Amino acid sequence: MTLVTSLIILVVFGIIYLVANYTVISNIDRELGLETDKHKGQIFLINGEIRFLHKDEWQEMEHSQIQLNPIFIEIVDLEGKSMDRSPNLRENHLSFSPEKSAKKEAWTLRIGASEVRQMQIPLFNGGKLEGYLLLAKSFEDSRELLNNLRNVLLILYPIILLSLFLTMRYLAGKSIEPIRQIIRKTNQITQSNLNERVPEAEPNDEIGQLTRSINELLERLEASLNREKQFTSDASHELRTPLSVLRGTLEVLIRKPRTSDEYVEKIKTSLATIDRMSATIDQLLALAREEKGKKSRQRRTRTDHFSGRNSR
């Protein structure tokens, strides 16, 4: 369970980071698209070379924005040779990739020590391709934001896992406490106190159903033992009386000599007593066999019931 939870949290954190990364990059690419459309109209062709229109004004505008939102621009010819560029590039150059111009897609690269997001579009003059406009936007702040998010998620991951583990362990302990109480109570119940029952704390849940089942089982055991005790008592009583009669008869015979007729009479009395004892024993055995037969039929009925249900 803990492993599954940790994997789920890891997947969720991964999705959060990927969504944030996609959102940040999408916003930057959208801004790059707007910037390329804006600066494309500020470019013109002079003596076969592509230059910025009103470059002085554009440079002043770039200088006023460089601290907050630096934009790097470079114009290259068809071979990738630099024809003009923004002063904030200094001695650096943007990456030239003609195959990405048609798709108007952006990519991430490094310019010196800075990480930027760059886009490239073709420049046409009279329907003829003259060069390319390379435009990049600083990715430093976005990268820092994504790195901070990643670090926060990495820090939160073990903290959340530990918190969930401790919480689940506490809740698991609370949930099985009623079962522990049932175990303690059932261990205290023996044959001498079989009349005691497990207290039902919450009768509407599974624990309550288990408690009722245990109590019903205890009731059946108590009833069975009571029947066994009653059977033993009845059998003892039924056998004790004829044994007493038989013992008394034999004791009378050995006290003094008797005539043959008296011996015959006492022996007949003893045999009659033995016959009554045999009849009682036969009845007890018949009752025992009948009880055993009932249990066997009940077991077969339950087995047939479960077999029929499984076959369906």
N, C-alpha and C positions, 0 to 999 in steps of 0.2 A: 504494500500500500504506500509506504514512504517512497519507494523507488518510483512508482507511477506518479505520485504527487510531485516529486522533484522534476521528473521529465516534463510534466504538464507546465509547471512554473517556468522551466527553462525554455520551452517552446513559446510560452506567452511573452517572456522577456525578449526572446529573439524576434518575435513578431513586432513587439513595441519598437525595438531598435530599427528593424527594417522599415517599418512604416514611417518613423521619424526621419530616417535617412532618405527614403524616397520623397517625403514631403519637402525636406530642405533642398534636395537636389532639384526637384521639380520647380520650386519657387525661383531658385537661382537660374535655371534654364529659361524659365518664362521671362525673367528680367533681362537675361542675355538676348533673347529674341526681340524684346522691345528696344534694347539699346542698339542692336544691329539695324533695325528698321529706322531708328532715329538718325544714326550716324551715316547710314547709307546715302541719305539725302544731302549730306555735307561733303561729299566727295565729287571731284570733277577731274577731267583729263586735260593736261597741259603739255604740249609738245611730246605726246606719247607717254607721259608719265602721270600717274594717278596721285593727286594731292588732296589735302583737306581744304575745303572752302572756309574762309575766315578762320584760319588756323590760330591766329592770335586770340580771337575771342574764345575759340574752343579750348585753347590752352589755359586761358584764364578761368574758364568754367571748370575744367578738370582740376586746376589747382585749388579751387574753392571746394571741391568735393573729395579730394584725394584722401583726406584724413578720415572721412566718414564712410565713403563708399568708393574705393578706388576702382577705376575702369582702365584697362590696358587695351590699346588699339594699335594695330599695325596693318599696313597695306603692302601686299607683295604682288609681284608679277606672276606670270604663268609658271615660271620655274621656281618660284618661292623666294626670289630675291627681294629684299626689303626696299620699298620705295618711299615710305613715310611711316612714322610711328609716333605714339604719344610720348612726351618727355618723361613720364613716370616709369617707362620701361628702362631708362638709362642705357646701359650697354647690353641688356638682355633682349632676346627675341622670342616671339611666340612660336608655337609649334605649327608647322605647315603640313597639312594632310589633305590633299585634293579630293581623295575618295569620300571624305566626310562632308564635303560642301553640298552635294546634291541632297543628302538626307537632312541637312540642317540640324545635326545632332551635336551635343556638347560632350566634352570629356574632361577629365581632371588631369592636371600635370603640375610640374613645379617650374617656377621661374626664379632662378637663384635660390634664395632661402624661403620663398613664399610659395604656397600652394594655391593654384587658381583653377577656375572652371572656364573652359574656353569653347567658343563657337566660331565657325568659319562659314562665310557665304561667298558666292561668286559675284564679281562685278562685271556688268555688261555695259557696253556703249554702242548704241545703234544695233543691238542684237548680236554684237561680237563680244566674246569673253576677253576682257582686258587684264584681269587679275582677281585677287581675293581680298576680302576684308576679314581680318582676324581680330576677334574681340574677346577679352577675358575679364573675369570678375574675381576678386579675391575670395578664396574659400577658407581663409584662416579662421574667421569667426564661426562659420558653420562647422568646420572641423573641430574647433574647440568645444562647440555645443554638443556635437555628436560624441566626442571623447568623454565629456563630462557625463552625458547620459549613459554611455557604456560603463563608466566607472561606478556611477550610482547603482546601476542594475547589478554589476558584479558584487558590490558591497551588500546590496539588499538581498541578493539571492541566498547566501548562507544564513543571513539573519532571519529571513522568512522561513527557510527550511527548518532552522532550529526552533523558531516560534511555533510552527505547525507541528513539529515532532512533539514538543512539550505539551501543546494544547491537545493533540490527539491522544497522547499518553494519559493525560489527566482525564479526558472525557472517557477513554476506554476503561480506566480504573473506576470512574464513577458508574459507568454502564454495567460493569460486571460485579459491582458491590452487592446487588440483590442476589446474584448467583452465589457469591461467597456466603451470604447469610443463609441461603437455602442449604448449602453444603454443610455449614456448621450445625444447623438445626437437625438435618437428617443424620449426621454423625452422632448426635446425642440421643436419637431414638433407638431403643433396643426393645427386646421382647417384654421387658418389665414395664416400659412406659409407652407401649404401642398406641395408647389412646391419644397421645399428643399429636398435634398437627403443625405443619409449617404455616406461619402467618402469611396472609395474602396482603401485600402492600399495595400493588397496583393491579387490580383484577382485569383491566382491559387490554393489557399488552401481552407480549409473548412470555414475559416472566410470570405474569399472573396465570397464564394458561399452563405453564410448566408447574407452578405451585399447585394448581387445582389437580393436575394429573398425578402429582406425587401424593397429595392428600387422598385422592380417590384410591390410589394403590395401597396406601396405608390402611384405609378403611376395609378394602378387600382382604388384606393380610390379617387385620384384626378379626374380621368376621370368620375367616378360615381357621384361625387359631382358636377362636371361641367355639366353633363347631367341633374342632378336634378335641378340645378340653371336655366339651359336653359328651362327645362320643366316648371318650376314655372313661369319664365318670359313670356313664350309663352302663358301659361294658363291665366295668369293675363291680358295679352294684348287681348286675344280672348274674355275674359269676360268683360273687362273694356269698350270696345266699345259698345256692346249691352246694357250694364247697363246705359251708358251715354245717349244712344238713348231713352231708357225706361224712364229714369229720366226726360229728356227734354220733352218728350211727356206728362208725367203726370203733370209737372210744367205748361205746356201750358194750360192744361185742367182746372186747378184750378185758373188761373188768372182772368177769367171772365166767365159769363154764356155762355153756348154753346147750339146750337141746337142739337136735337137728332141725326141727321145725322152726325154732327161733333163728338159727343161723340162716336158714333158707329165706325166712321173712325179711331179715335185715339185709341180706344180700340182694333180694329183689328190690327193697327200698333203695339201696345204694345204686343198683343198676338204673332204676327209674330216675334217680337224681343225675346220674351220668348222662342218661338220655336227654334230660332237660338241658344240661350244660352243652351237650353236642348240638342240640337244636338252637340254643342261643348263639353258639359259636358259628353255626351255619348261617344264621340270620346276619350276624356281624360281617361275615365274609361276603355274603350276598350284597349287603349295603356298601361295602368297600369296593366290590367289583362294579356295582352300579355307578358309584361316584367316579371311578376311574374311567368307565365307559363314557360318561357325560363329558369329561374333560377331553377324551380322545375325539369325540364327535365335534366338540367345539373347536379343537385345533384343526381338524380336517375341514370344517366349514370355513374357518378363517383362511386356510391355505387355498381352498377352492375359490374363495371370493377374491383374494389377491391375484391368483393365477388368471381368473377370468378378466379382471380389470386390466392386468398387464397385457393380455392377448388382444384386448380391444385397443 
